[in-house]
Amino acid sequence: MTLLADLLSTVFERRYRRETAEGAQDGRPLLEMATALVGSTGETSGLALAQEILSRFAELEDSGKLAFFCDIATTMNIDPEAVRSALGDYEQSPSKATYRAFTEAAEPARQELVRRLNSVPGATGSLVKMRADLLRLGGKEPELAALDLDFRHLFASWFNRGFLVLRPINWESPAHILEKIIAYEAVHAIHSWDDLRRRLEPADRRCFAFFHPSMPDEPLIFVEVALTKGIPGSVQALLAEDRDAMAAAEADTAVFYSISNCQAGLASISFGNSLIKQVASDLSAELSNLKTFVTLSPIPGLTKWLDQVGMTWNIESPESMQALAAHYLLNAKSRGALPFDPVARFHLGNGAIVHAVHADADTSEKGRAQSGGTMVNYLYDLAKVGQNHETFATTRDVVATPSVKALAGSVAVPTTEERTPHG
């Protein structure tokens, strides 16, 4: 049935695109076409109009795209007076009708515009690219920030976990997918096809990605996994060209060493939480010998924070960098008492704990620049991630092993007068 559905979908999509291409091009300004689309009642004419808007938007220069965003942000905004009036009616007489009137008044027309644009076959990917343009061009303009919230509201529904498909990525996967894995790798660059092969082909390596049915050739996020004996403390050793591969059945640990978001237009739409837990669950079911699930994660904010607070650091002193990294992970906070480090926020928010900190763990130029070469293991105890998540969400307390706490406690925090910016 799935194959038949795919075949029929392809036939109808090709027919639709052919009919659209053969139709006369709409010469109206883009905003006028967008307004007409929101108000249209005919399905066929609406589809043609939506396709025309998407095609013309994709051909615009940045200035034209920005102008379009500003136009729909202002002309398709909510009417505050209408919202107040509808809310007053609902407060005075709660009913299905007054509630419907309120929700209609409170939703800007531009949300309906995006929904109708998405009715075109293949439009979801185009809208993700459109939001990427909005994020890139919008800056901090208040009206464009509100427009972005509309995109996020819709995307959060369209890309929720129930619609996502988890696929294994291996050396036999289609070449166009493998090319995108190389291009989207954001943590440890893949330098060649041979490098990619070393990460995918051996029996002790795995890769998984989330896909959306409307974007079947575009990974949304992927994770690379190493199956090991024990918990590693060096990414160079993990990815070494001359390492000896092992049988998957001999491993006792699954190491999530790289997690990459692929679509700029899906920023702030979180998939990582579901991805790690799903992969850990699937691997646990496949390989009963796996007892430990950890990351080997970068600490991207470390040297930046040390410089900001004026704490001296020396990349040539591994023990010092290791202790500073532990102190930073446990004590450096940003707004809302959340960890300063973005990777720490992500994993702690998922219910992991800080398990171990390693010096000289990433000796690449990038690793030394962002963290003095230090890396961290976040431990995912599948029986406790739910409880850990709730604790962190409630208290913001960073849960860590005694060894990490001891490392953090060994740092002599200087007074304000003693602090000297690193030079």
C-alpha positions, 0 to 999 in steps of 0.5 A: 500500500505504501508503494502504491500511495507513493506512485499515485502521489508522484503521478498527481504531483507531476500532473499538477506541476505540468498544469501549473507550468502551462498556466499563465503567469500571474503578473500581480505584485507578490503581496497582492497575490498573497492577499488573494491566496488568503481570501481564495475559495477555489482549491485549484486556483489557490494551489496555482496561486500558492505555487506562483508565490513560492516560485517568485519568492525563491527568485527574489534578491535579498532586498525583495525577500525582506520587503515581502516579509515586512509587507506580510508582517504589517498588513497581515497582522492582528487587529488589537481592537478586534481581539479585545472585542472578541475576548470581551464577548467571550468573557461575557458569554462563553460559547463555541461561537464566541470562542471561535470568534476570539481565536480567529481574531487572535490569529494573524492572517499571515499564519493562514497564508503559510498554511495555504502555501504549504498545500502545494506538493513539496512546499514544506521544504520551500517554507523551511528555506523561507524561514531560513531567509527570514532568520538571516535577513530579519535581524531584531525588527519587532514585526519580523520577530512576530512573523518568525513566531508564526512560523515557529508555531506552525512548524512545531505542529508540522514537525512534531515527533509523531510525523518524524521518521527515524532512518539509519544512515550507512555506507549503502544509503543513497549518495545524495543523502551521504553528500548531505551528511558530509555537508551538514556535519557541524561538530567534527568535519567530515573531510572526505568520502573515506572519512565518511566511510570510516564513520559509517561502514564498520560494524562498531559505527552507527548513524541515524537521522530524522526525516519528515515525509514532506522532505524525504531527501532532507535529513532534519538532524542526525547523530553519529554513534560509536560502539566502544568498550568503556567510555572514551575521552578523546575524539581523535582516538575515536575517529583515528584512521588506523583504529581497529574496528570491533564487533558490535556484540563486543561493545558495552557502550554507545557513544553519541559523539556528534549531533548535527542540526541540518536545516537553518529554517528549523532553528528552535524546533527541537528534535535532539531530545527525541532523537537521542532517546529513540536511538538509545532505545533502538540500540538497547533493543538490538544489542543487549550487551550495551549497558552505558549510553554517553556523549563525547561532547564539545564545550563550545562556550568555555574559553569565551566565558573564561575571557568574559569573566577575566579568569586566566587560562593556559591551554598548555596546562591540561589539568588546569583546563580540565578543572576550569571546564568542570567549574564552568559546566557546574557553575557558569550560568546565563539568563534564567539560571541556565548553564552558559554552555549551549551543549550543556543546556541541551543534554541536561535538559534532556535528562543527562548528567555530567559524567566526566571531563577530559583534557586533550580530548579534542586537539583540533584547531577548533577544539583547542580554540573553543575549549582548550581541548577539553570535552565532556561525557554526558551520561544518559541513564535510560531509567532516570532521564525522565526524573533528571529532566524534571529536576533540572527543569524545576531547580536548574541544578546541574547533576554531576558525578562526585569526580566532576564535582571534585574537579570543579571544587579544586578551582580557586575562583579569583576575586573581582580585583584579582581577575585579569583578562586572558591575553 
